[in-house]
Amino acid sequence: MRELEDIKAMIIAWKESYYKIAVEENGGEAMCEELYLDIQEFALPYLSSLRKWGRISEQEYMDFMFFCQEQVEDLRKMIREAILNLGG
């Protein structure tokens, strides 16, 4: 579904932005929390509406939730690796 792909692209863009901020400002875990909160506040209500209106299946909803969780964990991993590479 095109809408899901668009939301995924948006979340990936957020993740990349938060990664840059974390590296530039040593934001670390706070940036992971910000990504999580943005997903909760902006993406999930829309996704829930799609599910409620029957535009996506329960499986698509669950798969998307897993994708979101993966993105937060991936950001955490990226930040940890950057800190290690910077000698911190």
Backbone as CSV, one residue per row, in Angstrom:
resi,resn,N_x,N_y,N_z,CA_x,CA_y,CA_z,C_x,C_y,C_z
1,MET,0.848,-1.175,0.000,0.000,0.000,0.000,0.900,1.247,0.000
2,ARG,0.604,2.145,-0.878,1.414,3.348,-1.055,1.494,4.187,0.228
3,GLU,0.396,4.299,0.932,0.381,5.108,2.155,1.347,4.555,3.206
4,LEU,1.384,3.237,3.341,2.312,2.639,4.300,3.756,2.895,3.899
5,GLU,4.036,2.794,2.619,5.397,3.049,2.144,5.796,4.501,2.394
6,ASP,4.860,5.412,2.199,5.137,6.830,2.461,5.426,7.073,3.939
7,ILE,4.663,6.444,4.819,4.888,6.604,6.257,6.234,5.989,6.648
8,LYS,6.547,4.845,6.074,7.845,4.224,6.351,8.982,5.150,5.927
9,ALA,8.861,5.743,4.766,9.897,6.667,4.285,10.028,7.857,5.226
10,MET,8.916,8.348,5.739,8.932,9.465,6.667,9.659,9.077,7.958
11,ILE,9.384,7.898,8.480,10.018,7.438,9.716,11.516,7.238,9.508
12,ILE,11.906,6.712,8.366,13.329,6.547,8.065,14.009,7.914,7.980
13,ALA,13.332,8.891,7.402,13.890,10.248,7.332,14.039,10.831,8.734
14,TRP,13.060,10.606,9.597,13.175,11.062,10.983,14.391,10.420,11.643
15,LYS,14.525,9.113,11.456,15.639,8.385,12.064,16.972,8.983,11.622
16,GLU,17.109,9.257,10.340,18.348,9.836,9.826,18.591,11.225,10.406
17,SER,17.549,12.012,10.552,17.688,13.342,11.143,18.118,13.256,12.600
18,TYR,17.490,12.372,13.350,17.853,12.215,14.755,19.274,11.672,14.907
19,TYR,19.685,10.835,13.987,21.060,10.330,14.021,22.047,11.490,13.853
20,LYS,21.795,12.349,12.890,22.681,13.499,12.675,22.743,14.381,13.911
21,ILE,21.594,14.627,14.519,21.562,15.446,15.737,22.348,14.759,16.854
22,ALA,22.149,13.465,17.014,22.831,12.725,18.076,24.340,12.802,17.905
23,VAL,24.816,12.669,16.676,26.255,12.715,16.426,26.788,14.130,16.640
24,GLU,26.078,15.122,16.144,26.532,16.512,16.259,26.484,17.034,17.696
25,GLU,25.458,16.633,18.431,25.240,17.204,19.757,25.385,16.185,20.887
26,ASN,25.868,14.996,20.536,26.032,13.939,21.535,24.713,13.659,22.249
27,GLY,23.645,13.524,21.451,22.301,13.351,21.990,21.989,11.967,22.494
28,GLY,22.638,10.973,21.939,22.505,9.597,22.400,21.089,9.105,22.562
29,GLU,20.830,8.562,23.735,19.553,7.910,24.031,18.364,8.857,23.904
30,ALA,18.588,10.138,24.147,17.492,11.113,24.040,16.927,11.142,22.629
31,MET,17.760,10.962,21.629,17.282,10.982,20.251,16.462,9.733,19.934
32,CYS,16.806,8.623,20.549,16.007,7.403,20.378,14.620,7.606,20.974
33,GLU,14.581,8.240,22.118,13.307,8.535,22.765,12.474,9.498,21.921
34,GLU,13.125,10.496,21.337,12.414,11.450,20.474,11.803,10.752,19.258
35,LEU,12.565,9.846,18.650,12.025,9.106,17.503,10.823,8.287,17.933
36,TYR,10.947,7.599,19.046,9.843,6.796,19.557,8.593,7.653,19.797
37,LEU,8.804,8.813,20.420,7.675,9.696,20.718,7.039,10.252,19.449
38,ASP,7.854,10.593,18.459,7.297,11.084,17.196,6.470,10.010,16.503
39,ILE,6.948,8.790,16.535,6.187,7.683,15.944,4.857,7.539,16.675
40,GLN,4.905,7.561,18.004,3.692,7.424,18.806,2.698,8.558,18.536
41,GLU,3.207,9.764,18.418,2.341,10.931,18.293,1.801,11.152,16.885
42,PHE,2.629,10.903,15.877,2.243,11.282,14.520,1.904,10.102,13.608
43,ALA,2.682,9.038,13.650,2.471,7.942,12.701,1.403,6.951,13.174
44,LEU,1.457,6.561,14.429,0.552,5.512,14.893,-0.923,5.899,14.888
45,PRO,-1.293,7.139,15.208,-2.720,7.472,15.086,-3.244,7.319,13.648
46,TYR,-2.426,7.705,12.691,-2.830,7.551,11.290,-2.938,6.076,10.930
47,LEU,-1.971,5.304,11.369,-1.987,3.868,11.109,-3.209,3.209,11.749
48,SER,-3.525,3.631,12.964,-4.707,3.095,13.642,-5.985,3.427,12.881
49,SER,-6.028,4.621,12.312,-7.192,4.999,11.503,-7.295,4.134,10.253
50,LEU,-6.175,3.867,9.617,-6.192,2.991,8.445,-6.726,1.616,8.810
51,ARG,-6.318,1.110,9.971,-6.784,-0.198,10.435,-8.282,-0.139,10.733
52,LYS,-8.710,0.898,11.408,-10.121,1.054,11.780,-11.015,1.118,10.542
53,TRP,-10.566,1.801,9.519,-11.347,1.953,8.292,-11.228,0.757,7.353
54,GLY,-10.457,-0.240,7.755,-10.312,-1.436,6.929,-9.383,-1.254,5.733
55,ARG,-8.573,-0.210,5.753,-7.650,0.048,4.636,-6.407,-0.845,4.707
56,ILE,-6.094,-1.308,5.932,-5.003,-2.262,6.116,-5.489,-3.384,7.019
57,SER,-4.849,-4.533,6.892,-5.225,-5.693,7.696,-4.548,-5.636,9.059
58,GLU,-4.999,-6.495,9.928,-4.368,-6.608,11.250,-2.897,-7.001,11.101
59,GLN,-2.607,-7.887,10.154,-1.220,-8.306,9.928,-0.361,-7.141,9.434
60,GLU,-0.902,-6.335,8.527,-0.162,-5.159,8.057,0.094,-4.182,9.196
61,TYR,-0.892,-4.037,10.060,-0.749,-3.173,11.226,0.374,-3.691,12.124
62,MET,0.351,-4.983,12.424,1.372,-5.578,13.287,2.755,-5.498,12.637
63,ASP,2.831,-5.746,11.345,4.105,-5.646,10.631,4.656,-4.228,10.705
64,PHE,3.773,-3.255,10.593,4.214,-1.867,10.656,4.697,-1.518,12.058
65,MET,4.009,-2.003,13.063,4.442,-1.767,14.441,5.839,-2.350,14.657
66,PHE,6.072,-3.530,14.121,7.394,-4.154,14.226,8.432,-3.306,13.498
67,PHE,8.091,-2.801,12.320,8.987,-1.921,11.569,9.375,-0.705,12.405
68,CYS,8.411,-0.099,13.068,8.684,1.081,13.895,9.645,0.736,15.020
69,GLN,9.403,-0.374,15.664,10.284,-0.812,16.742,11.704,-1.037,16.211
70,GLU,11.806,-1.638,15.044,13.118,-1.861,14.425,13.848,-0.547,14.155
71,GLN,13.123,0.472,13.735,13.752,1.747,13.415,14.337,2.403,14.661
72,VAL,13.630,2.328,15.773,14.143,2.892,17.027,15.390,2.123,17.463
73,GLU,15.339,0.803,17.379,16.499,-0.008,17.759,17.670,0.219,16.809
74,ASP,17.381,0.400,15.528,18.435,0.672,14.562,19.107,2.008,14.855
75,LEU,18.319,3.012,15.206,18.891,4.306,15.571,19.803,4.153,16.787
76,ARG,19.360,3.407,17.773,20.160,3.174,18.981,21.502,2.537,18.598
77,LYS,21.455,1.555,17.737,22.670,0.863,17.280,23.579,1.821,16.512
78,MET,23.010,2.614,15.609,23.796,3.568,14.825,24.510,4.573,15.729
79,ILE,23.808,5.059,16.748,24.390,6.033,17.672,25.517,5.391,18.481
80,ARG,25.285,4.186,18.965,26.336,3.486,19.729,27.583,3.292,18.882
81,GLU,27.407,2.893,17.639,28.550,2.689,16.756,29.281,3.999,16.492
82,ALA,28.535,5.073,16.314,29.158,6.380,16.082,29.968,6.814,17.290
83,ILE,29.428,6.585,18.479,30.137,6.958,19.710,31.422,6.138,19.836
84,LEU,31.353,4.853,19.547,32.543,4.003,19.604,33.591,4.473,18.597
85,ASN,33.152,4.822,17.408,34.078,5.279,16.372,34.722,6.626,16.705
86,LEU,34.021,7.420,17.513,34.563,8.715,17.911,35.451,8.578,19.155
87,GLY,35.539,7.350,19.647,36.381,7.126,20.815,35.710,7.415,22.128
88,GLY,34.368,7.473,22.112,33.644,7.805,23.345,33.121,6.599,23.947
